[in-house]
Amino acid sequence: MAISTAPAAPPTRPTPAAPAEARRRRPGRLQGSRWIAVAFAAPLVIYLLAFYAYPLIRSIDLSVHDYTVRAFVQGNAEFVGFDNYVTVLTSPLFGQALANTAVFVVASLVFQYAIGLALAVFFRNSFRLSGVLRALFLVPWLLPLIISGSTWAWMLNSDNGVVNSFLQAFGLGQINWLTSPDTSMLAVVIANIWLGIPFNLVILYSGLQNIPTDVYEAASLDGAGAWRQFWSVTFPLLRPVSAITLLLGLVYTLKVVDIIWIMTKGGPADSTTTLAIWSYREAFGTGQPDLSPAAAVGNILIVIALIFGFVYLRTQRRQEMS
């Protein structure tokens, strides 16, 4: 039988057309993925431009022109540069409004955070009806602010308020909560603390759920009691959540208008006039809108909030690098 001695066929090699075709397809795929990314980002960009960038630019435009109601309608306001800012900063009311803002913000944040943290630690260990109680603590957060402010104004009424009736039942004298410059700031701070506790409770409680239970078990084996566990375990591990909670609370409290306006309208004798109340009153509260100074005060508030925001970002960056 004859044996074929023909040489074996060499192995086939890929033709150079395949890599060339892949290279031609790759830019098309990249371009398609870019259009997909743009499509996903477009709604967010439009939202930021429409509800953040444009109002900010409009506010700056208002503050550097002399806008009256007539000029606002006709669009022929006179350009005055920084005159409105000079007027605001040199006003006798600016120092008092700034001090009132500092007192209102600091007192609200301290007590909102302290009470919210205490409640979050209390609810960390689940018990019967804990879910129901947590839901009840959210009620102040869910109520419309006009209802909350009106309720507090009624409760703190000097003549027939529930709080004074309770104090008089124990032999204490009547307190003019909303009509005395000595107690009006305390009244609006108490109301704002009540409104802000649910927010702190929710955020801090969520942060506590992310702390491993093994850490507490190890601390307990080392002989740490409940107080030592809080200061050595809970509080340090909750620091990032606490920082963002305080920052958000600061930004929110700086711009609080509704609760103060409903309860005192910034009075008596400007004792509760914060920068936000001053801006609102100049624009809408007098019947004769003075829009340009109101915008200047509002922009000063924005700058203050931005400063604290940058401080927070810088602090976070340092902690991440260390």
Disulfide bonds with the S-S distance in Angstrom:
none
